[in-house]
Amino acid sequence: MSNGRLVYSTDSGSQKKDKDKGTKAYAPAAGPTKMRLETKGRGGRAVTVLWNMPFTEAEIKTLMKDVQGKKACGATFKDGRIEFQGDIKEALTAYFSEKSLKLQLSGG
């Protein structure tokens, strides 16, 4: 009962196409940096999120490391946003005013 159709073969390796694994290019935004506190979908834990940043990716990583060192908190940069662990809105507001950068509060 063979119709001549190939069902499975290991000769040529995987037939699946390799997917692009999160190598999105980040482009700086034009407006002021926005900040909000998020708890939804995080098990009730607060996360301070910054987005819409007019900096290059290298400048963002430097800013992130500087704030991490001053506040002793964890942070990650993904999808063009910085996510800091914990509620550090006051510290970020002070940091941005010290550096003469614009920061706009968003949400509640």
Backbone as ProteinMPNN parsed JSONL, in Angstrom:
{"seq_chain_A": "MSNGRLVYSTDSGSQKKDKDKGTKAYAPAAGPTKMRLETKGRGGRAVTVLWNMPFTEAEIKTLMKDVQGKKACGATFKDGRIEFQGDIKEALTAYFSEKSLKLQLSGG", "coords_chain_A": {"N_chain_A": [[0.814, -1.184, 0.0], [1.843, 1.269, -0.768], [2.138, 4.55, -1.827], [4.199, 5.883, -2.919], [4.914, 8.212, -1.694], [7.044, 10.152, 0.354], [7.353, 9.665, 3.742], [8.896, 9.923, 6.108], [12.222, 10.915, 6.69], [15.667, 10.844, 7.493], [17.764, 11.718, 6.104], [18.264, 14.322, 5.002], [18.19, 15.995, 7.189], [16.436, 18.227, 9.415], [13.307, 19.384, 8.268], [11.959, 21.597, 9.004], [11.674, 25.117, 9.059], [14.082, 27.434, 10.219], [13.257, 29.577, 12.79], [13.217, 33.092, 13.383], [14.819, 34.118, 16.2], [13.921, 36.272, 18.269], [15.447, 38.552, 17.416], [14.918, 41.291, 17.09], [15.272, 44.531, 15.83], [16.108, 47.434, 17.633], [14.812, 50.661, 17.685], [15.388, 54.052, 18.459], [12.943, 56.111, 20.118], [10.907, 59.055, 19.522], [9.571, 60.682, 21.361], [9.076, 61.724, 24.877], [10.453, 59.714, 27.56], [8.472, 57.185, 28.958], [6.85, 56.02, 31.947], [5.539, 53.434, 33.997], [3.813, 51.535, 36.544], [3.494, 48.114, 36.803], [1.503, 45.302, 37.643], [-0.117, 43.324, 36.818], [-0.458, 40.02, 35.725], [1.884, 39.158, 36.84], [1.991, 37.757, 39.154], [1.199, 39.36, 41.303], [3.387, 40.847, 41.99], [5.229, 43.888, 41.872], [6.372, 45.732, 39.07], [8.397, 48.103, 37.607], [8.136, 49.842, 34.662], [9.809, 51.156, 31.859], [9.443, 52.844, 28.795], [9.413, 53.896, 25.305], [11.841, 55.264, 24.769], [14.292, 57.693, 23.923], [16.922, 56.833, 23.264], [19.965, 55.119, 22.273], [20.489, 51.559, 22.0], [22.778, 50.793, 23.426], [23.116, 52.994, 25.174], [20.799, 52.697, 26.674], [21.244, 50.26, 27.974], [23.415, 51.027, 29.576], [22.2, 52.966, 31.208], [20.345, 51.31, 32.481], [22.046, 49.557, 33.935], [23.241, 51.393, 35.66], [21.073, 52.328, 37.223], [20.333, 49.893, 38.348], [22.561, 49.382, 39.975], [22.378, 51.488, 41.816], [19.868, 51.121, 43.049], [19.786, 48.469, 43.732], [18.343, 46.392, 42.386], [16.786, 44.018, 40.184], [16.791, 43.924, 36.596], [15.592, 43.99, 33.195], [15.919, 44.152, 29.63], [13.716, 44.175, 27.104], [11.855, 43.877, 24.106], [12.038, 46.624, 23.517], [11.643, 47.849, 25.953], [12.419, 48.66, 29.361], [12.383, 46.723, 32.219], [12.143, 47.012, 35.562], [12.594, 45.356, 38.646], [10.305, 45.642, 41.233], [8.812, 48.522, 42.95], [10.016, 51.326, 41.977], [9.52, 53.948, 41.289], [9.841, 56.58, 42.365], [12.609, 56.753, 42.721], [13.504, 56.487, 40.071], [12.369, 58.777, 38.959], [13.796, 60.755, 40.335], [16.385, 60.121, 39.448], [16.202, 60.611, 36.66], [15.602, 63.362, 36.69], [17.936, 64.336, 37.836], [19.749, 63.789, 35.807], [18.825, 65.501, 33.919], [16.821, 64.675, 32.104], [13.786, 63.931, 30.31], [10.917, 62.56, 31.789], [7.911, 60.894, 31.773], [5.054, 60.21, 33.642], [2.871, 57.462, 33.422], [-0.331, 55.941, 33.355], [-1.794, 54.788, 36.483]], "CA_chain_A": [[0.0, 0.0, 0.0], [2.711, 2.428, -0.854], [1.791, 5.429, -2.944], [5.42, 6.526, -3.351], [5.103, 9.479, -0.998], [7.993, 10.064, 1.445], [6.723, 9.987, 5.015], [9.901, 10.37, 7.06], [13.579, 10.624, 6.283], [16.682, 11.561, 8.259], [18.87, 11.99, 5.202], [18.55, 15.743, 4.791], [18.03, 16.761, 8.422], [15.118, 18.761, 9.726], [12.643, 20.103, 7.198], [11.363, 22.805, 9.563], [12.451, 26.329, 8.833], [14.554, 28.076, 11.442], [12.541, 30.819, 13.073], [14.015, 34.199, 13.909], [14.682, 34.04, 17.646], [13.953, 37.522, 19.008], [16.506, 39.475, 17.029], [14.293, 42.505, 16.593], [16.122, 45.716, 15.937], [15.529, 48.485, 18.456], [14.984, 52.006, 17.13], [15.039, 55.056, 19.453], [11.675, 56.807, 19.927], [11.045, 60.51, 19.434], [8.946, 61.379, 22.482], [9.688, 61.555, 26.194], [10.415, 58.379, 28.145], [7.277, 56.992, 29.778], [7.051, 55.065, 33.041], [4.344, 52.999, 34.717], [3.961, 50.405, 37.449], [2.658, 46.995, 36.367], [1.416, 44.141, 38.52], [-0.963, 42.343, 36.167], [0.234, 38.91, 35.081], [3.199, 38.964, 37.462], [1.805, 37.142, 40.466], [1.035, 40.39, 42.312], [4.64, 41.577, 42.225], [5.304, 45.146, 41.13], [7.461, 45.919, 38.117], [8.405, 49.439, 37.038], [8.446, 49.689, 33.244], [10.14, 52.345, 31.079], [9.403, 52.62, 27.359], [9.439, 55.086, 24.453], [13.093, 55.919, 25.124], [15.007, 58.263, 22.783], [18.338, 56.491, 23.416], [20.4, 53.928, 21.563], [20.445, 50.365, 22.847], [23.937, 50.833, 24.325], [22.815, 53.97, 26.222], [19.754, 52.12, 27.526], [21.872, 49.256, 28.845], [24.205, 51.766, 30.555], [21.225, 53.532, 32.142], [19.791, 50.197, 33.245], [23.067, 49.093, 34.881], [23.434, 52.447, 36.649], [19.929, 52.282, 38.142], [20.438, 48.623, 39.08], [23.586, 49.539, 41.004], [21.929, 52.428, 42.852], [18.683, 50.63, 43.746], [19.958, 47.047, 44.042], [17.186, 45.663, 41.881], [17.012, 43.345, 38.92], [16.194, 44.584, 35.437], [15.749, 43.347, 31.906], [15.568, 44.959, 28.463], [13.125, 43.349, 26.062], [10.832, 44.526, 23.278], [12.164, 48.071, 23.58], [11.236, 48.322, 27.276], [13.213, 48.23, 30.512], [11.536, 46.3, 33.329], [12.845, 46.96, 36.841], [11.857, 44.651, 39.681], [9.902, 46.457, 42.371], [8.245, 49.852, 42.753], [11.106, 52.3, 42.145], [9.131, 55.134, 40.524], [10.435, 57.793, 42.94], [14.048, 56.728, 42.446], [13.694, 56.752, 38.645], [12.048, 60.183, 38.745], [14.944, 61.513, 40.828], [17.519, 59.83, 38.562], [16.01, 61.307, 35.398], [15.72, 64.812, 36.902], [19.357, 64.573, 38.083], [20.419, 63.732, 34.501], [18.127, 66.482, 33.06], [16.108, 63.943, 31.069], [12.343, 63.975, 30.48], [10.257, 61.309, 32.178], [6.497, 61.152, 31.899], [4.333, 59.148, 34.326], [1.756, 56.956, 32.65], [-1.16, 55.054, 34.16], [-2.175, 55.26, 37.82]], "C_chain_A": [[0.86, 1.252, 0.0], [2.312, 3.265, -2.067], [3.006, 6.226, -3.407], [5.715, 7.853, -2.661], [6.036, 9.264, 0.192], [7.321, 10.511, 2.74], [7.744, 10.541, 5.99], [11.276, 9.984, 6.564], [14.54, 11.441, 7.137], [17.866, 11.942, 7.384], [19.237, 13.466, 5.124], [18.382, 16.59, 6.055], [16.602, 17.259, 8.586], [14.567, 19.553, 8.544], [11.997, 21.401, 7.691], [12.271, 23.991, 9.297], [12.864, 26.915, 10.174], [13.824, 29.397, 11.615], [13.508, 31.84, 13.633], [13.777, 34.264, 15.417], [14.918, 35.389, 18.301], [15.07, 38.474, 18.644], [15.899, 40.721, 16.394], [15.238, 43.674, 16.802], [15.393, 46.772, 16.75], [15.832, 49.831, 17.816], [14.582, 53.021, 18.203], [13.735, 55.771, 19.095], [11.9, 58.313, 19.946], [10.55, 61.233, 20.688], [9.673, 61.196, 23.797], [9.562, 60.114, 26.685], [9.199, 58.284, 29.057], [7.537, 55.895, 30.796], [5.702, 54.706, 33.646], [4.688, 51.805, 35.595], [2.999, 49.316, 36.992], [2.668, 45.889, 37.418], [0.629, 43.014, 37.86], [-0.128, 41.265, 35.475], [1.598, 38.603, 35.676], [3.086, 38.407, 38.879], [1.687, 38.158, 41.591], [2.293, 41.184, 42.609], [4.712, 42.805, 41.324], [6.543, 45.181, 40.246], [7.327, 47.329, 37.558], [8.932, 49.34, 35.608], [8.715, 51.056, 32.625], [10.068, 51.98, 29.607], [9.376, 53.95, 26.625], [10.694, 55.918, 24.736], [13.834, 56.432, 23.891], [16.519, 58.011, 22.839], [18.672, 55.303, 22.531], [20.367, 52.747, 22.533], [21.611, 50.34, 23.835], [23.702, 51.824, 25.468], [21.764, 53.439, 27.191], [20.361, 51.105, 28.479], [22.736, 49.921, 29.91], [23.3, 52.365, 31.629], [20.671, 52.448, 33.06], [20.787, 49.716, 34.296], [23.29, 50.114, 35.999], [22.312, 52.435, 37.686], [19.959, 50.997, 38.966], [21.443, 48.738, 40.219], [23.135, 50.44, 42.142], [20.774, 51.874, 43.671], [18.752, 49.16, 44.121], [18.725, 46.244, 43.641], [17.565, 44.99, 40.566], [16.33, 44.104, 37.8], [16.447, 43.766, 34.187], [15.329, 44.315, 30.807], [15.016, 44.028, 27.409], [11.988, 44.107, 25.376], [10.859, 46.04, 23.381], [11.753, 48.676, 24.906], [12.23, 47.842, 28.323], [12.228, 47.884, 31.614], [12.399, 46.153, 34.576], [11.983, 46.223, 37.857], [11.562, 45.599, 40.828], [9.355, 47.819, 41.965], [9.342, 50.882, 43.028], [10.812, 53.577, 41.351], [9.803, 56.397, 41.044], [11.931, 57.875, 42.62], [14.323, 57.022, 40.967], [13.383, 58.209, 38.309], [13.216, 61.057, 39.185], [16.155, 61.326, 39.908], [17.395, 60.612, 37.257], [16.104, 62.823, 35.562], [17.172, 65.201, 37.173], [20.138, 64.635, 36.773], [19.814, 64.716, 33.49], [17.463, 65.808, 31.859], [14.612, 64.006, 31.36], [11.805, 62.598, 30.809], [8.797, 61.629, 32.428], [5.835, 59.947, 32.568], [3.12, 58.748, 33.494], [0.959, 56.004, 33.54], [-1.418, 55.647, 35.532], [-1.096, 55.322, 38.725]], "O_chain_A": [[0.578, 2.196, 0.737], [2.17, 2.754, -3.178], [2.864, 7.151, -4.206], [6.673, 8.538, -3.018], [5.858, 8.316, 0.956], [6.782, 11.615, 2.816], [7.474, 11.549, 6.644], [11.484, 8.872, 6.078], [14.26, 12.594, 7.466], [18.872, 12.441, 7.89], [20.418, 13.811, 5.177], [18.434, 17.817, 5.969], [15.679, 16.749, 7.951], [15.297, 20.306, 7.9], [11.541, 22.212, 6.885], [13.496, 23.867, 9.312], [12.099, 26.897, 11.139], [13.78, 30.225, 10.705], [14.497, 31.49, 14.278], [12.642, 34.447, 15.856], [15.999, 35.634, 18.835], [15.593, 39.154, 19.527], [16.306, 41.15, 15.314], [15.912, 43.778, 17.827], [14.193, 46.979, 16.573], [16.974, 50.109, 17.449], [13.521, 52.866, 18.808], [13.453, 56.01, 17.921], [12.967, 58.784, 20.343], [11.07, 62.295, 21.031], [10.746, 60.595, 23.847], [8.661, 59.386, 26.266], [8.927, 59.198, 29.836], [8.32, 54.974, 30.564], [4.828, 55.561, 33.792], [5.716, 51.153, 35.413], [1.809, 49.578, 36.813], [3.705, 45.582, 38.005], [0.704, 41.868, 38.302], [0.799, 41.574, 34.727], [2.384, 37.867, 35.08], [3.99, 38.576, 39.697], [2.04, 37.85, 42.73], [2.255, 42.113, 43.416], [4.308, 42.763, 40.162], [7.617, 44.719, 40.632], [6.255, 47.708, 37.087], [10.024, 48.825, 35.369], [7.953, 52.001, 32.832], [10.568, 50.931, 29.202], [9.321, 55.009, 27.25], [10.611, 57.132, 24.921], [13.993, 55.696, 22.917], [17.305, 58.893, 22.494], [17.785, 54.571, 22.092], [20.233, 52.93, 23.743], [21.439, 49.906, 24.974], [24.049, 51.533, 26.613], [21.833, 53.702, 28.392], [20.03, 51.091, 29.664], [22.791, 49.436, 31.04], [23.6, 52.278, 32.819], [20.546, 52.648, 34.268], [20.402, 49.488, 35.442], [23.504, 49.739, 37.152], [22.571, 52.522, 38.887], [19.644, 51.016, 40.155], [21.194, 48.238, 41.316], [23.467, 50.192, 43.301], [20.699, 52.13, 44.873], [17.84, 48.657, 44.778], [18.145, 45.518, 44.448], [18.548, 45.36, 39.925], [15.383, 44.851, 38.044], [17.378, 42.963, 34.121], [14.489, 45.188, 31.024], [15.739, 43.189, 26.873], [11.263, 44.877, 26.007], [9.807, 46.679, 23.336], [11.535, 49.884, 24.992], [12.812, 46.764, 28.198], [11.33, 48.671, 31.911], [13.271, 45.287, 34.644], [10.773, 46.442, 37.921], [12.457, 46.277, 41.334], [9.424, 48.216, 40.801], [9.568, 51.264, 44.176], [11.721, 54.208, 40.812], [10.286, 57.207, 40.253], [12.446, 58.943, 42.29], [15.276, 57.732, 40.648], [14.055, 58.81, 37.471], [13.585, 61.997, 38.482], [16.87, 62.288, 39.627], [18.367, 61.21, 36.796], [16.625, 63.506, 34.681], [17.598, 66.287, 36.779], [21.071, 65.426, 36.635], [20.242, 64.76, 32.337], [17.536, 66.309, 30.737], [14.208, 64.122, 32.517], [12.183, 61.601, 30.194], [8.477, 62.529, 33.204], [6.017, 58.81, 32.134], [2.431, 59.599, 32.932], [1.537, 55.331, 34.394], [-1.281, 56.853, 35.733], [-1.282, 55.702, 39.881]]}, "name": "protein", "num_of_chains": 1, "seq": "MSNGRLVYSTDSGSQKKDKDKGTKAYAPAAGPTKMRLETKGRGGRAVTVLWNMPFTEAEIKTLMKDVQGKKACGATFKDGRIEFQGDIKEALTAYFSEKSLKLQLSGG"}
